[in-house]
Amino acid sequence: MNKTIILANRPVGKPQLSDFRLLDEAIPEIISGEVLLKMAYVSVDPYLRGRMSDADSYVDSFELQKIMSSGAIAEVIASKSDDFKVGDFVLGALDWKEYQKSDGTGLIIVDGTVAPLSAYLGVLGMTGLTAYFGLTEIGAPKEGETVVVSGAAGAVGSIVGQIAKLMGCHVLGIAGTDEKVSMLKSKFGFDAGINYNTVENMTEAIAAACPDGVDVYFDNVGGPISDSVYANMNQFGRIAVCGSISVYNETAVPMGPRLEPFLIKKSVLMQGFIVRNYAKKFPEGIKRLSQWLKEGKLTYTETMVDGFDAIPQAFINLFEGKNKGKMIVRI
């Protein structure tokens, strides 16, 4: 049979395993122009939490009692298409099914000899492109400036910090454990790190780590951490708002500092974005990221979880800080 995962309930607060349901269905038959795909790797990402609610957003909500989906890598195991052959691996937005058919729309063939297949869900995929364009287009860091990254040990944050270093910046990363902070410095080359779970005064800690103030803030978390970064921003600073995982599971709208006086006083640019805003520039970003990876100037880490049934728990683990770098489920 063909295992599938559907959205059983819309979460209230943090998602629970009971919000998902595992079902079996028949493996589909393909017709002319179609391929049969066997899932290989599934990406689980914080933005999926928004799709589990029925609130308006930049992407459609998942329907209740319907199959969920995300970025994934699959193997072509049968083909009646001229564009794909058996043995090809493809990247696309795929349903959470062990097997599914496709007419090829939106599928991109990826080469596992250039980089591990899972890298196309991370550093060479939406993760890397999000880091690249959010930092370079909005943050626009200049050599010698100071860049702060929250959620720095995550998939996007760890790449942001490395790119900032390649651009000649002083980089501070904020993460949730001493182990992650150590990894930021030893593996990813950050200049400094702060464990937000142990520091007593975040605003003062950021000031100490950034004696020249903060020029660019790449925000993956929002909430009180970001409030403390704002307090250290320099004149004409830039803030790229990529995510707000700290409030995704809130059941009421949280109240924080009023930002308007701060933005005016410091002439700070603050801009939210989604990666598809830069879709026309994706080839440029992939070329640059691939070159850095090939030259050994860019590295990455993954948290790999095994088994199709493990997809829901792997997703939930994102909100408990259990991932280092990209969270991927290997089928």
For each residue, the residues with C-beta under 8 A, 3 or more apart:
1: 24 25 26 27
2: 24 25 26 27 28 97 98 99
3: 22 23 24 97 98 308 309
4: 22 23 24 25 67 95 96 97 98
5: 20 21 22 23 67 68 96 97 308 311 312
6: 20 21 23 65 66 67 68
7: 10 19 20 52 62 63 64 65 66 68
8: 18 19 20 21 64 65
9: 18 19 64
10: 7 19 52 53 54 64
11: 14 15 16 19 49 52 53 249
12: 251
13: 249 250 251
14: 11 249 316 319
15: 11 19 20 49 52 249 312 315 316 319
16: 11 19 316
17: 20 312 313 316
18: 8 9
19: 7 8 9 10 11 15 16 52 312
20: 5 6 7 8 15 17 68 312
21: 5 6 8
22: 3 4 5 309
23: 3 4 5 6
24: 1 2 3 4
25: 1 2 4 97
26: 1 2
27: 1 2 36 99
28: 2 36 99 100 101
29: 101
30: 34 35 36 78 79 80 101
31: 34 80
32: 80
33: 80 81 103 104
34: 30 31 80 81 101 102 103 104
35: 30 76 78 79 80 81 84 101 102 104 107
36: 27 28 30 76 77 78 79 99 100 101
37: 74 75 76 77 90 94 99 100 101 102
38: 74 75 77 98 99 331
39: 42 72 73 74 94 97 98 99 100 308 331
40: 72 73 74 75 89 117 330 331
41: 72 73 117 118 121 328 329 330 331
42: 39 70 71 72 94 96 308 311 328 329 331
43: 70 71 72 121 122 125 126 326 327 328
44: 48 70 311 314 315 318 327 328 329
45: 48 70 71 155 318 327
46: 49 243 245 248 318 319
47: 50 51 59 243
48: 44 45 51 52 68 70 315
49: 11 15 46 52 53 248 249 319
50: 47 53 55 57 59 61 248
51: 47 48 57 59 60 61 62
52: 7 10 11 15 19 48 49 61 62
53: 10 11 49 50 61
54: 10 61
55: 50 61
56:
57: 50 51 61
58: 274
59: 47 50 51
60: 51
61: 50 51 52 53 54 55 57
62: 7 51 52 66 68 69
63: 7 66
64: 7 8 9 10
65: 6 7 8
66: 6 7 62 63
67: 4 5 6 95 96 97
68: 5 6 7 20 48 62 95 96
69: 62 72 93 94 95 96
70: 42 43 44 45 48 93 94 96
71: 42 43 45 91 92 93 94 121 125 126
72: 39 40 41 42 43 69 91 92 93 94 121
73: 39 40 41 89 90 91 110 117 118 120 121
74: 37 38 39 40 89 90 92 94 100
75: 37 38 40 87 88 89 90
76: 35 36 37 79 84 85 86 87 88 89 90
77: 36 37 38 86 99
78: 30 35 36 86
79: 30 35 36 76 84 85 86 88
80: 30 31 32 33 34 35
81: 33 34 35 84 103 104
82:
83: 104
84: 35 76 79 81 88 90 104 107 109
85: 76 79 88
86: 76 77 78 79
87: 75 76
88: 75 76 79 84 85 109
89: 40 73 74 75 76 109 110 112 117
90: 37 73 74 75 76 84 107 108 109 110
91: 71 72 73 107 108 109 110 120 121 125
92: 71 72 74 102 106 107 108
93: 69 70 71 72 106
94: 37 39 42 69 70 71 72 74 97 100 102
95: 4 67 68 69 100
96: 4 5 42 67 68 69 70 311
97: 2 3 4 5 25 39 67 94 100
98: 2 3 4 38 39 308 331
99: 2 27 28 36 37 38 39 77
100: 28 36 37 39 74 94 95 97
101: 28 29 30 34 35 36 37
102: 34 35 37 92 94 105 107
103: 33 34 81
104: 33 34 35 81 83 84 107
105: 102
106: 92 93
107: 35 84 90 91 92 102 104
108: 90 91 92
109: 84 88 89 90 91
110: 73 89 90 91 117 120
111: 114 115
112: 89 115 116 117
113:
114: 111 290
115: 111 112 119 120 123 124 290 293
116: 112 119
117: 40 41 73 89 110 112 120
118: 41 73 121 122 302 304 326 328 330
119: 115 116 122 123 124 125 293 300
120: 73 91 110 115 117 124 125
121: 41 43 71 72 73 91 118 125 126 127 326 328
122: 43 118 119 125 127 128 155 300 302 325 326 328
123: 115 119 127 128 159 289 293 298 300 326
124: 115 119 120 128 286 289 290 293
125: 43 71 91 119 120 121 122 128 129
126: 43 71 121 129 130 275
127: 121 122 123 130 131 155 156 159 326
128: 122 123 124 125 131 132 159 285 286 289
129: 125 126 132 133 275 278 282 285 286 289
130: 126 127 133 134 156 242 275
131: 127 128 134 135 156 157 159 160 163 218
132: 128 129 135 136 159 163 285 288 289
133: 129 130 136 137 138 273 275 277 278 281 285
134: 130 131 137 138 139 156 160 218 240 242 273 275
135: 131 132 138 139 141 147 160 163 164 216 218 240
136: 132 133 139 140 141 163
137: 133 134 140 273 278
138: 133 134 135 238 239 240 269 271 273
139: 134 135 136 147 164 216 217 218 238 240
140: 136 137 216 238
141: 135 136 145 147 164 167 169 215 216
142: 145 167 168 169 215
143: 167 168 169
144: 168 169 170
145: 141 142 169 170 215 216
146: 169 170 171 172 210 212 213 214 215 216 234
147: 135 139 141 160 161 164 169 170 171 172 214 215 216 217 218
148: 171 172 173 174 206 210 214 216 217 218 229 232
149: 152 157 160 161 164 171 172 173 174 190 217 218 220
150: 157 174 217 218 219 220 221 225 226 229
151: 154 156 157 174 175 220 221 243 245
152: 149 157 158 160 161 173 174 175 180 184 190 193 220
153: 157 158 173 175 176 180 181 183 184 324 325
154: 151 157 158 220 323 325
155: 45 122 127 158 159 300 323 325 326 327
156: 127 130 131 134 151 159 160 220 242 243
157: 131 149 150 151 152 153 154 160 161 173 175 218 220
158: 152 153 154 155 161 162 173 184 188 300 301 325
159: 123 127 128 131 132 155 156 162 163 298 300
160: 131 134 135 147 149 152 156 157 163 164 218
161: 147 149 152 157 158 164 165 171 173 184 188 189 190
162: 158 159 165 166 188 189 297 298 299
163: 131 132 135 136 159 160 166 167 292 298
164: 135 139 141 147 149 160 161 167 169 171 216
165: 161 162 168 169 171 189 190 191
166: 162 163 292 297 298
167: 141 142 143 163 164
168: 142 143 144 165
169: 141 142 143 144 145 146 147 164 165 215 216
170: 144 145 146 147 191 210 212
171: 146 147 148 149 161 164 165 189 190 191 192
172: 146 147 148 149 190 191 192 193 194 206 209 210 214
173: 148 149 152 153 157 158 161 181 184 188 190 192 193 194
174: 148 149 150 151 152 193 194 196 221 225
175: 151 152 153 157 180 181 184 193 194 195 196
176: 153 180 195 196 197 321
177: 180 181 195 197 321
178: 181 182 195 198
179: 182 183
180: 152 153 175 176 177 183 184 193 195 324
181: 153 173 175 177 178 184 185 193 194 195
182: 178 179 185 186 193
183: 153 179 180 186 187 188 301 324
184: 152 153 158 161 173 175 180 181 187 188 190 193
185: 181 182 188 189 190 191 192 193
186: 182 183
187: 183 184 299 301
188: 158 161 162 173 183 184 185 299
189: 161 162 165 171 185
190: 149 152 161 165 171 172 173 184 185 193
191: 165 170 171 172 185
192: 171 172 173 185 209
193: 152 172 173 174 175 180 181 182 184 185 190
194: 172 173 174 175 181 199 202 205 206 209
195: 175 176 177 178 180 181 198 199
196: 174 175 176 199 202 225
197: 176 177
198: 178 195
199: 194 195 196 202 205
200: 205
201: 204 205
202: 194 196 199 205 206 224 225 228
203: 206 207 227 228 231 232
204: 201 207 208
205: 194 199 200 201 202 208 209 228
206: 148 172 194 202 203 209 210 214 228 229 231 232
207: 203 204 210 211 232
208: 204 205 211
209: 172 192 194 205 206
210: 146 148 170 172 206 207 213 214 232
211: 207 208
212: 146 170 234
213: 146 210 232 233 234 237
214: 146 147 148 172 206 210 217 229 232 233 234 237
215: 141 142 145 146 147 169 233 234 237 238
216: 135 139 140 141 145 146 147 148 164 169 237 238 239 240
217: 139 147 148 149 150 214 226 229 230 233 237 238 239 240
218: 131 134 135 139 147 148 149 150 157 160 240 242
219: 150 222 226 229 239 240 241 242 243 244
220: 149 150 151 152 154 156 157 242 243 245
221: 150 151 174 225 226 243 244 245 246
222: 219 225 226 241 243 244 245 246 247
223: 226 227 244 246 247 254 256
224: 202 227 228 246 256
225: 150 174 196 202 221 222 228 229 246
226: 150 217 219 221 222 223 229 230
227: 203 223 224 230 231 256 257
228: 202 203 205 206 224 225 231 232
229: 148 150 206 214 217 219 225 226 232 233
230: 217 226 227 233 239 257 259 262
231: 203 206 227 228
232: 148 203 206 207 210 213 214 228 229
233: 213 214 215 217 229 230 237 239 262 266 268
234: 146 212 213 214 215 237 266
235: 266 267
236: 266 267 268 269
237: 213 214 215 216 217 233 234 266 268 269
238: 138 139 140 215 216 217 268 269 270 271
239: 138 216 217 219 230 233 268 269 270 271
240: 134 135 138 139 216 217 218 219 271 273
241: 219 222 244 270 271 272 273
242: 130 134 156 218 219 220 272 273
243: 46 47 151 156 219 220 221 222
244: 219 221 222 223 241 247 248
245: 46 151 220 221 222 248 318 319
246: 221 222 223 224 225
247: 222 223 244 250 254
248: 46 49 50 244 245 319
249: 11 13 14 15 49 319
250: 13 247 253 254
251: 12 13
252:
253: 250
254: 223 247 250
255:
256: 223 224 227
257: 227 230 262
258: 261
259: 230 262 263 270
260: 263 264
261: 258 264 265
262: 230 233 257 259 265 266 268
263: 259 260 266 267 268 270
264: 260 261 267
265: 261 262
266: 233 234 235 236 237 262 263
267: 235 236 263 264
268: 233 236 237 238 239 262 263
269: 138 236 237 238 239
270: 238 239 241 259 263
271: 138 238 239 240 241
272: 241 242
273: 133 134 137 138 240 241 242 277
274: 58 277
275: 126 129 130 133 134 278 279
276: 279
277: 133 273 274
278: 129 133 137 275 281 282 285
279: 275 276 282
280:
281: 133 278 284 285
282: 129 278 279 285 286
283: 286 287
284: 281 287 288
285: 128 129 132 133 278 281 282 288 289
286: 124 128 129 282 283 289 290
287: 283 284 290 291
288: 132 284 285 291 292
289: 123 124 128 129 132 285 286 292 293 298
290: 114 115 124 286 287 293 294
291: 287 288 294 295
292: 163 166 288 289 295 297 298
293: 115 119 123 124 289 290 296 297 298 299
294: 290 291
295: 291 292 298
296: 293 299
297: 162 166 292 293
298: 123 159 162 163 166 289 292 293 295
299: 162 187 188 293 296
300: 119 122 123 155 158 159 325 326
301: 158 183 187 324 325 326
302: 118 122 324 325 326 327 328
303: 322 323 324 325 326 327 328
304: 118 328 329 330
305: 310 313 314 317 327 328 329 330
306: 310 329 330
307: 310 329 330 331
308: 3 5 39 42 98 311 329 331
309: 3 22
310: 305 306 307 313 314 329
311: 5 42 44 96 308 314 315 329
312: 5 15 17 19 20 315 316
313: 17 305 310 316 317
314: 44 305 310 311 317 318 327 329
315: 15 44 48 311 312 318 327
316: 14 15 16 17 312 313 319 320
317: 305 313 314 320 322 323 327
318: 44 45 46 245 314 315 322 323 327
319: 14 15 46 49 245 248 249 316
320: 316 317
321: 176 177
322: 303 317 318
323: 154 155 303 317 318 326 327
324: 153 180 183 301 302 303
325: 122 153 154 155 158 300 301 302 303
326: 43 118 121 122 123 127 155 300 301 302 303 323
327: 43 44 45 155 302 303 305 314 315 317 318 323
328: 41 42 43 44 118 121 122 302 303 304 305
329: 41 42 44 304 305 306 307 308 310 311 314
330: 40 41 118 304 305 306 307
331: 38 39 40 41 42 98 307 308
